[in-house]
Structure formats: C-alpha cells, structure tokens
Amino acid sequence: MGTYKLDKLDGVTVGFLGTVTNFTDVIDDLVKIDPRLGVDSITGLFEYITDDAGNIDEDKAKELCMDNLDGEDIDDEDAEASWGDQMYCRQAGK
C-alpha cells in the first residue's frame, strides 16, 4: 500500500508512513466528528444499521436516527392543524 493524501481533510495522509494507517481509520474519524448518532466507528455504524445477512436495514437506520437525533413522526401531527392546511390548499387552488 502506498501513501495517499486527502486534500479535503487538510492533507491527512493514509498509509504506512501516513498520519493514519488505513482508510477505515479515516472513516472512523469522520464518524467521530459528529457524535450525535452515538456511534464512534464504521464497524459500530454497520452493526447498528445492518440485518443478520449484512444488508442495510432501513428500519434500523430509522431507529438509530429517531432515537439519537430526537426524531418525531410529523405525520402524527395535530388533526386541527392538518384540517387548516387542507383549507388553505383548497383556497389556493391546490
């Protein structure tokens, strides 16, 4: 493996003589930049969002985001507000 420079990461170098030794470490560091998901490595991220066959599971990804990013289901919003929106749309000809 050679040594590679990543300009968008302020010149981080990857390889035997680099600032990090492999690209997985680069991705781990990127995941750590934003701790809001509560995941600190690419391996942890995959464990959270994949099923037993190793496929990305949208429900697991949704659960991770909803739990850690204070998600709310806006389809369950106030019925009165929804009715008001419908009336507005009718008046606007939508």
C-alpha positions as CSV (number, residue, x, y, z in Angstrom):
1,M,0.0,0.0,0.0
2,G,1.3,3.4,-0.9
3,T,0.7,6.7,0.9
4,Y,-2.3,8.8,-0.1
5,K,-3.1,12.4,0.7
6,L,-6.7,13.6,1.3
7,D,-6.8,17.3,0.5
8,K,-10.4,17.8,1.8
9,L,-9.2,16.6,5.2
10,D,-6.5,19.2,5.4
11,G,-3.9,16.9,3.8
12,V,-4.3,13.9,6.0
13,T,-2.1,11.1,4.7
14,V,-3.1,7.4,4.6
15,G,-0.6,4.6,4.5
16,F,2.4,3.1,6.3
17,L,4.1,6.5,6.7
18,G,0.9,8.5,6.8
19,T,-0.9,10.3,9.6
20,V,-3.3,7.3,9.7
21,T,-2.5,3.8,8.6
22,N,-5.7,2.9,6.7
23,F,-8.9,4.2,5.2
24,T,-11.1,2.6,7.8
25,D,-9.4,4.8,10.4
26,V,-10.2,7.9,8.2
27,I,-13.9,6.9,8.1
28,D,-13.9,6.2,11.9
29,D,-12.5,9.7,12.5
30,L,-15.2,11.2,10.2
31,V,-17.9,9.3,12.1
32,K,-16.4,10.7,15.4
33,I,-16.6,14.3,14.2
34,D,-20.4,14.3,14.6
35,P,-21.2,12.3,17.8
36,R,-24.9,12.8,17.6
37,L,-25.6,9.3,16.4
38,G,-23.8,7.8,19.3
39,V,-21.5,5.8,17.0
40,D,-17.8,6.0,17.1
41,S,-16.6,3.7,14.4
42,I,-17.7,2.5,11.0
43,T,-18.0,-1.0,12.5
44,G,-20.4,0.3,15.1
45,L,-22.4,2.0,12.5
46,F,-22.7,-1.1,10.4
47,E,-23.7,-3.1,13.5
48,Y,-26.5,-0.6,14.2
49,I,-27.9,-0.5,10.7
50,T,-27.5,-3.9,9.1
51,D,-29.6,-7.1,9.4
52,D,-28.3,-10.6,10.1
53,A,-27.4,-11.0,6.4
54,G,-25.3,-7.8,6.4
55,N,-27.8,-5.8,4.3
56,I,-28.6,-2.2,5.2
57,D,-31.9,-2.3,7.1
58,E,-33.9,1.0,6.7
59,D,-35.9,0.3,9.8
60,K,-32.7,0.0,11.9
61,A,-31.3,3.2,10.3
62,K,-34.6,5.0,11.1
63,E,-34.5,3.8,14.7
64,L,-30.9,5.0,15.1
65,C,-31.7,8.4,13.7
66,M,-35.0,8.8,15.5
67,D,-33.5,7.7,18.9
68,N,-30.3,9.8,18.7
69,L,-31.5,12.8,16.7
70,D,-34.7,13.5,18.7
71,G,-36.9,12.4,15.8
72,E,-40.6,12.8,15.7
73,D,-43.2,11.4,13.3
74,I,-44.7,14.5,11.8
75,D,-47.5,12.5,10.1
76,D,-49.0,12.2,13.6
77,E,-49.4,16.0,13.9
78,D,-52.4,17.8,15.2
79,A,-55.6,17.0,13.2
80,E,-56.8,20.6,13.5
81,A,-53.6,21.9,12.0
82,S,-53.9,19.4,9.2
83,W,-57.5,20.5,8.5
84,G,-56.4,24.1,8.4
85,D,-53.6,23.2,6.0
86,Q,-56.2,21.5,3.8
87,M,-58.5,24.5,3.8
88,Y,-55.5,26.8,2.9
89,C,-54.6,24.5,0.0
90,R,-58.2,24.5,-1.3
91,Q,-58.4,28.3,-1.2
92,A,-55.0,28.5,-3.0
93,G,-56.4,26.1,-5.7
94,K,-54.1,23.3,-4.9
